[in-house]
């Protein structure tokens, strides 16, 4: 019993140390802001006991606890404050807020995004709400219902994704036969889509799936940098990047990640989804009226958001590959549930979201969903 207690205490200490590492470790240098420029960075919250409340007209936020000992961070924002973040992201954890907070956020046009432990965006509240632009809504309906216009949109959308994946491959993946095949598949796909050498949306999807299969195969074997494996061992298949799909074959898709890189990607794509959702609504599009995804069972309610995410996925992938190449991981960065699903330490999840946000801004500018206009020709 004493040995078990010592082991548990050691595990708790390692968990705390790694959360402290990711919360206080080196981050990117602060971007220079003009005197009257608004803060471009989201506020990312995590942990237990998060509180949002209104105090004398200002928004008061207490960040959550992820480990002990930990100094609690408190943020105070006044109406019209240039330091007010463009959005607030809550990663899993627990806490509470009042209806007054929702009204305050709506008044200041600050969306609040809630993501679960798998990185899935479960709600977007506050902000400006949904006020569709009649012209853009009409374009969505017309494009979705016209087979020729729908096909053109889908060709342009996936061609943009494949071009972005070629850049990610060139910047982040070492030379290999798998890399050569991924490049060949992506280039062939761009060529076919650009020449309109296909006649159905299903053919567009087939091109994208073939290219994606080769693309993620080229990731396999990418070595991960681990420390302290003697004290905190990890499964052998965690030593390098493996298949994108979860090893839990009874579960659909990649939501129940059994590999740390897949768990990281789920959070990263969740951040991308929040960007695309907020921007689509802000620009007057209906997030539910998908064009590529609208007749698919796995697209859920916000099909247009999933459309708009496609060209951004390789941008996010590049951020994660660069992060993995530069940083060492340790066993306590992750927890394995009883069913084998892998979960990130809260502060690591926060760091991932920060990295993704920076990459989106660097590659896509201050409008992280600018590909909406490019894909729509609108």
C-alpha positions as CSV (number, residue, x, y, z in Angstrom):
1,X,0.0,0.0,0.0
2,X,2.8,2.4,0.8
3,X,4.4,1.7,-2.5
4,X,1.2,2.4,-4.3
5,X,0.8,5.7,-2.4
6,X,4.3,6.7,-3.3
7,X,3.7,5.9,-7.0
8,X,0.5,7.9,-7.0
9,X,2.2,10.8,-5.4
10,X,5.1,10.6,-7.9
11,X,2.6,10.6,-10.8
12,X,0.7,13.6,-9.4
13,X,4.0,15.4,-9.1
14,X,5.0,14.6,-12.7
15,X,1.6,15.7,-13.9
16,X,1.9,19.0,-12.1
17,X,5.5,19.5,-13.4
18,X,4.5,19.0,-17.0
19,X,1.5,21.4,-16.7
20,X,3.8,23.9,-15.2
21,X,6.2,23.4,-18.0
22,X,3.7,24.1,-20.7
23,X,2.1,27.0,-18.9
24,X,5.3,28.8,-18.1
25,X,7.7,27.5,-20.8
26,X,8.9,29.7,-23.7
27,X,6.2,31.0,-26.0
28,X,6.4,33.1,-29.2
29,X,7.5,36.7,-28.8
30,X,4.7,39.2,-28.5
31,X,3.7,40.7,-31.8
32,X,4.1,44.5,-32.0
33,X,0.8,46.2,-31.8
34,X,0.0,49.7,-33.1
35,X,-1.2,52.2,-30.5
36,X,-4.9,51.8,-31.3
37,X,-4.8,48.2,-32.5
38,X,-7.0,45.6,-30.9
39,X,-5.5,42.5,-29.3
40,X,-5.5,39.7,-32.0
41,X,-4.9,36.8,-29.7
42,X,-7.7,34.6,-28.2
43,X,-7.9,34.0,-24.5
44,X,-7.6,30.2,-23.9
45,X,-8.9,28.9,-20.6
46,X,-8.5,25.4,-19.2
47,X,-8.7,23.5,-15.9
48,X,-11.3,23.2,-13.2
49,X,-13.2,26.0,-11.5
50,X,-13.1,28.5,-14.4
51,X,-15.4,31.5,-13.5
52,X,-16.7,34.3,-15.8
53,X,-18.7,37.0,-14.1
54,X,-19.6,40.7,-14.4
55,X,-18.1,43.0,-11.8
56,X,-19.0,46.7,-11.8
57,X,-19.6,46.5,-15.6
58,X,-16.3,44.7,-16.4
59,X,-15.8,41.1,-17.4
60,X,-13.9,39.2,-14.7
61,X,-12.4,35.8,-15.5
62,X,-10.7,33.4,-13.2
63,X,-8.7,30.7,-15.1
64,X,-9.0,27.1,-13.9
65,X,-6.7,25.0,-11.8
66,X,-4.8,22.2,-13.7
67,X,-2.2,21.2,-11.0
68,X,-1.0,22.0,-7.5
69,X,0.7,24.3,-6.6
70,X,-0.6,26.8,-9.1
71,X,-1.1,30.6,-9.0
72,X,-4.6,31.4,-10.3
73,X,-4.7,33.8,-13.2
74,X,-7.4,36.5,-13.2
75,X,-8.3,38.7,-16.1
76,X,-10.4,41.9,-16.1
77,X,-11.7,43.4,-19.3
78,X,-13.7,46.7,-19.6
79,X,-16.1,47.5,-22.4
80,X,-14.3,48.7,-25.5
81,X,-10.9,47.6,-24.1
82,X,-8.3,47.1,-26.8
83,X,-6.9,44.2,-24.8
84,X,-10.2,42.4,-25.0
85,X,-9.5,39.1,-26.9
86,X,-11.3,38.5,-30.2
87,X,-12.7,35.2,-28.8
88,X,-12.5,33.2,-25.6
89,X,-11.8,29.4,-25.9
90,X,-12.6,27.1,-23.0
91,X,-10.9,23.7,-23.2
92,X,-12.7,21.0,-21.4
93,X,-12.5,21.5,-17.6
94,X,-15.3,22.9,-15.5
95,X,-16.7,26.1,-14.2
96,X,-19.6,28.5,-14.6
97,X,-20.9,31.8,-16.0
98,X,-24.0,33.9,-15.8
99,X,-26.5,35.1,-18.3
100,X,-25.1,38.6,-17.8
101,X,-21.7,37.3,-19.1
102,X,-23.4,36.0,-22.3
103,X,-25.1,39.4,-22.8
104,X,-21.8,41.3,-22.1
105,X,-19.9,39.1,-24.7
106,X,-22.7,39.6,-27.3
107,X,-22.5,43.4,-26.7
108,X,-18.7,43.3,-27.2
109,X,-18.9,40.9,-30.1
110,X,-16.7,38.3,-28.4
111,X,-17.6,34.7,-29.1
112,X,-17.1,32.0,-26.3
113,X,-16.1,28.6,-27.7
114,X,-16.4,25.5,-25.6
115,X,-14.3,22.4,-26.6
116,X,-14.5,19.0,-25.0
117,X,-11.6,16.7,-24.0
118,X,-11.3,15.4,-27.6
119,X,-10.9,18.9,-29.0
120,X,-14.4,18.8,-30.5
121,X,-16.2,22.2,-30.5
122,X,-19.5,21.6,-28.7
123,X,-20.8,25.2,-28.6
124,X,-20.2,28.8,-29.8
125,X,-22.1,31.4,-27.9
126,X,-22.0,35.2,-27.6
127,X,-20.5,37.3,-30.4
128,X,-22.7,39.0,-32.9
129,X,-25.1,36.0,-33.3
130,X,-26.2,34.8,-36.8
131,X,-27.4,37.5,-39.1
132,X,-27.2,36.1,-42.7
133,X,-26.2,38.3,-45.6
134,X,-29.0,37.8,-48.1
135,X,-26.6,37.9,-51.1
136,X,-24.2,35.4,-49.6
137,X,-27.0,33.1,-48.3
138,X,-28.5,33.2,-51.8
139,X,-25.1,32.2,-53.2
140,X,-24.9,29.2,-50.9
141,X,-28.4,28.0,-51.8
142,X,-27.8,28.4,-55.5
143,X,-24.4,26.8,-55.4
144,X,-25.6,23.8,-53.4
145,X,-28.6,23.2,-55.7
146,X,-26.9,23.7,-59.0
147,X,-24.8,20.5,-59.9
148,X,-22.4,22.4,-62.1
149,X,-21.8,25.3,-59.6
150,X,-21.5,22.8,-56.8
151,X,-18.9,20.8,-58.7
152,X,-16.9,23.9,-59.5
153,X,-16.9,25.0,-55.9
154,X,-15.8,21.5,-54.7
155,X,-13.0,21.3,-57.3
156,X,-11.6,24.7,-56.2
157,X,-12.0,23.9,-52.5
158,X,-10.1,20.6,-52.6
159,X,-7.5,21.9,-55.1
160,X,-6.7,24.7,-52.5
161,X,-6.4,22.0,-49.8
162,X,-4.0,19.9,-51.9
163,X,-1.9,23.0,-52.8
164,X,-1.6,23.8,-49.0
165,X,-0.7,20.1,-48.3
166,X,2.1,20.3,-50.9
167,X,3.6,23.3,-49.0
168,X,3.3,21.4,-45.7
169,X,5.0,18.4,-47.2
170,X,7.8,20.5,-48.5
171,X,8.3,22.4,-45.3
172,X,7.9,19.7,-42.7
173,X,8.4,16.1,-43.9
174,X,11.8,14.4,-44.7
175,X,12.5,12.8,-48.0
176,X,11.1,9.3,-48.4
177,X,9.3,7.1,-50.9
178,X,6.1,7.8,-49.0
179,X,6.7,11.5,-49.3
180,X,7.3,11.2,-53.1
181,X,4.0,9.4,-53.4
182,X,2.2,12.0,-51.4
183,X,3.5,14.8,-53.6
184,X,2.6,12.8,-56.7
185,X,-0.9,12.2,-55.5
186,X,-1.5,15.8,-54.5
187,X,0.0,17.2,-57.8
188,X,-2.1,14.8,-59.8
189,X,-5.2,15.8,-57.9
190,X,-4.6,19.5,-58.4
191,X,-4.1,18.9,-62.1
192,X,-7.3,16.9,-62.4
193,X,-9.4,19.3,-60.4
194,X,-7.9,22.4,-62.2
195,X,-8.7,20.9,-65.6
196,X,-12.2,19.8,-64.5
197,X,-11.3,16.3,-65.6
198,X,-14.0,14.9,-63.3
199,X,-17.8,15.0,-63.6
200,X,-19.2,14.4,-60.0
201,X,-18.6,15.5,-56.5
202,X,-18.0,11.9,-55.5
203,X,-15.0,11.9,-57.8
204,X,-13.7,15.0,-56.1
205,X,-14.0,13.2,-52.8
206,X,-12.2,10.2,-54.2
207,X,-9.3,12.4,-55.3
208,X,-9.2,14.0,-51.9
209,X,-9.3,10.7,-50.0
210,X,-6.5,9.1,-52.2
211,X,-4.3,12.2,-51.6
212,X,-5.1,12.3,-47.9
213,X,-4.2,8.6,-47.5
214,X,-0.8,9.1,-49.1
215,X,-0.3,12.4,-47.2
216,X,-0.8,10.9,-43.8
217,X,1.2,7.8,-44.8
218,X,4.2,10.1,-45.4
219,X,3.9,11.2,-41.7
220,X,4.4,7.7,-40.4
221,X,7.8,7.1,-38.8
222,X,8.3,10.8,-38.1
223,X,10.2,10.5,-34.8
224,X,8.8,12.0,-31.6
225,X,11.2,13.4,-29.0
226,X,10.6,11.8,-25.6
227,X,12.3,12.4,-22.2
228,X,12.2,10.5,-19.0
229,X,11.0,7.2,-20.5
230,X,12.7,5.2,-17.7
231,X,10.5,6.8,-15.1
232,X,7.5,7.4,-17.3
233,X,7.4,4.8,-20.1
234,X,5.0,5.1,-23.0
235,X,3.6,2.5,-25.4
236,X,6.0,1.5,-28.1
237,X,3.8,2.8,-30.9
238,X,4.0,6.3,-29.4
239,X,7.8,6.6,-30.3
240,X,6.9,7.9,-33.8
241,X,3.9,9.1,-35.7
242,X,1.6,6.2,-36.7
243,X,-1.7,5.9,-38.6
244,X,-4.1,8.8,-38.5
245,X,-7.1,6.6,-37.6
246,X,-7.7,5.5,-34.1
247,X,-6.7,1.9,-33.2
248,X,-10.1,1.6,-31.6
249,X,-11.6,0.3,-34.8
250,X,-15.1,0.0,-33.2
251,X,-15.2,3.8,-33.1
252,X,-15.8,5.9,-36.2
253,X,-13.2,8.3,-37.4
254,X,-10.4,9.8,-35.3
255,X,-12.3,11.3,-32.4
256,X,-11.2,8.6,-29.9
257,X,-7.4,9.1,-30.4
258,X,-5.2,6.3,-29.1
259,X,-2.0,8.1,-30.2
260,X,-0.8,11.4,-28.7
261,X,-0.3,13.0,-32.2
262,X,-3.9,12.2,-33.1
263,X,-5.1,13.6,-29.8
264,X,-3.0,16.8,-30.5
265,X,-4.4,17.1,-34.0
266,X,-8.0,16.8,-32.7
267,X,-7.4,19.9,-30.5
268,X,-5.7,21.7,-33.4
269,X,-8.6,21.0,-35.8
270,X,-11.0,22.1,-33.0
271,X,-9.3,25.4,-33.0
272,X,-9.5,25.6,-36.8
273,X,-13.2,24.8,-36.6
274,X,-13.8,27.6,-34.2
275,X,-12.0,30.1,-36.5
276,X,-14.0,29.0,-39.5
277,X,-17.3,28.9,-37.7
278,X,-16.9,32.4,-36.2
279,X,-15.7,33.9,-39.5
280,X,-18.4,32.3,-41.6
281,X,-21.1,33.7,-39.3
282,X,-19.4,37.1,-39.1
283,X,-19.3,37.3,-42.9
284,X,-23.0,36.5,-43.2
285,X,-22.8,32.9,-44.4
286,X,-25.2,30.2,-43.0
287,X,-22.9,27.7,-41.2
288,X,-25.4,24.9,-41.7
289,X,-25.7,25.1,-45.5
290,X,-22.8,23.0,-46.6
291,X,-21.9,22.5,-50.3
292,X,-19.3,19.7,-50.3
293,X,-20.5,18.1,-47.0
294,X,-24.2,18.8,-47.1
295,X,-25.3,15.3,-48.1
296,X,-22.9,13.4,-45.9
297,X,-23.9,11.6,-42.7
298,X,-20.7,12.6,-40.8
299,X,-20.8,16.3,-41.4
300,X,-23.2,17.1,-38.5
301,X,-25.2,20.4,-38.4
302,X,-22.5,22.9,-39.4
303,X,-21.7,21.5,-42.8
304,X,-20.4,24.8,-44.3
305,X,-17.9,25.1,-41.5
306,X,-16.5,21.8,-42.4
307,X,-16.3,22.9,-46.0
308,X,-14.3,26.0,-45.0
309,X,-12.0,24.0,-42.8
310,X,-10.6,21.8,-45.7
311,X,-8.0,24.2,-47.1
312,X,-6.9,25.2,-43.5
313,X,-6.2,21.6,-42.4
314,X,-2.7,21.4,-43.9
315,X,-1.9,24.8,-42.4
316,X,-2.7,23.4,-39.0
317,X,-0.8,20.2,-39.8
318,X,2.3,22.3,-40.5
319,X,2.0,24.0,-37.1
320,X,1.8,20.6,-35.3
321,X,4.7,19.0,-37.2
322,X,6.9,22.0,-36.4
323,X,5.9,21.9,-32.8
324,X,6.7,18.2,-32.5
325,X,10.1,18.7,-34.2
326,X,11.1,21.4,-31.7
327,X,9.7,20.1,-28.4
328,X,10.3,17.1,-26.2
329,X,7.4,15.2,-24.7
330,X,7.1,13.3,-21.5
331,X,4.7,10.5,-20.4
332,X,2.8,12.8,-17.9
333,X,1.8,15.0,-20.8
334,X,-0.8,12.5,-21.6
335,X,-3.3,10.3,-19.8
336,X,-4.6,6.9,-21.0
337,X,-8.2,6.2,-20.2
338,X,-9.4,2.7,-19.3
339,X,-10.5,2.2,-23.0
340,X,-7.1,3.2,-24.3
341,X,-8.1,6.7,-25.5
342,X,-5.4,9.3,-25.0
343,X,-6.0,12.7,-23.4
344,X,-3.7,15.8,-23.3
345,X,-2.7,17.5,-20.1
346,X,-4.7,20.8,-20.0
347,X,-1.7,23.2,-20.3
348,X,-0.4,21.2,-23.2
349,X,-3.8,21.5,-24.9
350,X,-3.6,25.3,-24.3
351,X,-0.2,25.5,-25.8
352,X,-1.3,23.6,-28.9
353,X,-4.2,26.0,-29.4
354,X,-1.8,29.0,-29.1
355,X,0.6,27.4,-31.7
356,X,-2.3,26.8,-34.1
357,X,-3.6,30.3,-33.7
358,X,-0.2,31.8,-34.6
359,X,0.2,29.5,-37.6
360,X,-3.2,30.5,-39.0
361,X,-2.5,34.2,-38.5
362,X,1.0,33.9,-40.2
363,X,-0.3,31.9,-43.2
364,X,-3.8,33.5,-43.6
365,X,-3.4,36.9,-42.1
366,X,-5.7,38.5,-39.6
367,X,-8.7,36.9,-41.3
368,X,-8.1,33.3,-40.5
369,X,-10.9,32.1,-42.7
370,X,-10.1,34.2,-45.7
371,X,-10.3,31.0,-47.9
372,X,-14.1,31.4,-47.8
373,X,-13.8,34.2,-50.3
374,X,-11.1,32.5,-52.4
375,X,-13.1,29.2,-52.6
376,X,-16.4,30.9,-53.3
377,X,-15.2,33.5,-55.9
378,X,-17.6,35.8,-54.1
